[in-house]
Amino acid sequence: MNVLVLNSGSSSLKFQIIQTDLELIASNADRRLASGLIERIGSESIITLKAEEKPALKKTAPIRNHRMAIDHIVKWINNKESGIAGVQSLRDIHAVGHRIVHGGEKFTHSTLLDESIVRDIQDCIDLAPLHNPANLKGIYAIHEIFGDSIPQAAVFDTAFHHTMPDHAYLYAIPYAMYRRHKVRRYGFHGTSHRYVAYRYRLMNNLQKKDVNVISLHLGNGCSICAIQNGVSVDTSMGMTPLEGLVMGTRSGDLDAAVLQFLTLKEGFSLAEVESILNKQSGLLGISGLTNDMREIIEEAKENDDRRAKLAISIFVYRVRKYIGSYLSVLKNPAAIIFTGGIGENSDYVRSLICKDMHFLGVKADEDKNKALNGNAGDFATDSSKLGLWVIPTNEELLIARDTVRCVARQELP
Ligand code: AMP
């Protein structure tokens, strides 16, 4: 079965075509056939399309909306010259899996889409006004093209965290706010945390119930997850992806009183302050340079830039604080897993995070650490009590696999 995986953002559309089915999942033999990205939808868009084994095609074209973006991808799929292995036309796409950011309390697992499920996803817009409308655009566009002729599944960023206990997901505000409006921690990056916990389990030959780890997704968005007996028991992102760790452009944790203070002092509206916290804060806000960790490290090392160094310190410090608190939450933690663009590729940041944690049983082997960038493996010393794993994430693969399971009406993990 070839699954088209769509990750539809407000002005971008990422996709992959993945060949997978129940047998391929069992033998871990599923494979990516193609991938691509359409950026800056609504203006002169940048389009990248890549069939595996072929060089990427890059071009620009005016793409007005998500429907036009999907039309563009469909045209590429239908073109035999594209060279997608085993895919000659749209008929060779058998299902579509959509990444949906917010599933509220309703969605605890991935699910096949039908009209009532789409309505339920629409109901979650209140909780994720920036994300769910964009995700829905992908669903509408696919429906316009395929009608009901192809099964579609929704895979939620929040679903993995539905196992959090109430003392972890409730905020200490009047309980009526939860009852009336469902204000609570939901957590995100669930597909990524779930995937790396699953890979860790396979690589260590463990049963799901024996997986007790801290998973650190450090990319442009960052979150940390405490996993006990294979399920999420706490995570740093909250009702929205703004809470928790310092991110590329998001502040993470801060005193809620700062919002009102800034409206008074700077004359901003509340919406403007929220936008600053989401889009102009984090690494970008502190460094004043960029949200890109690679560039910040370069500035810090080569130009000794004070604010770049500060951005790295604040980023690392926040991660260390959360590791400490999650080690006290888990009963018998066995490892810390690093994933996401920074977690997978920066031995420098990993080393800073693990520094001087010997008293917690965390000891990094720096040679092993340096050798791991981009690969999966453990960089803890032999005497470290905790494993220190790098595991590259693959959210698209998990979305494709869940889509197959939904289509086969299999129980979802
Ligand atoms: P993601 O959102 O997972 O794609 O991660 C993007 C982030 O990973 C950006 O901040 C990149 O600068 C960062 N990143 C990627 N490669 C490296 C690297 N080798 N060293 C440091 N940061 C990196």
Residues whose N, C-alpha, C, O or C-beta is under 5 A from the ligand:
A	BS01	AMP	L218 G219 N220 G221 N291 D292 M293 R294 G340 G341 I342 N345 S346
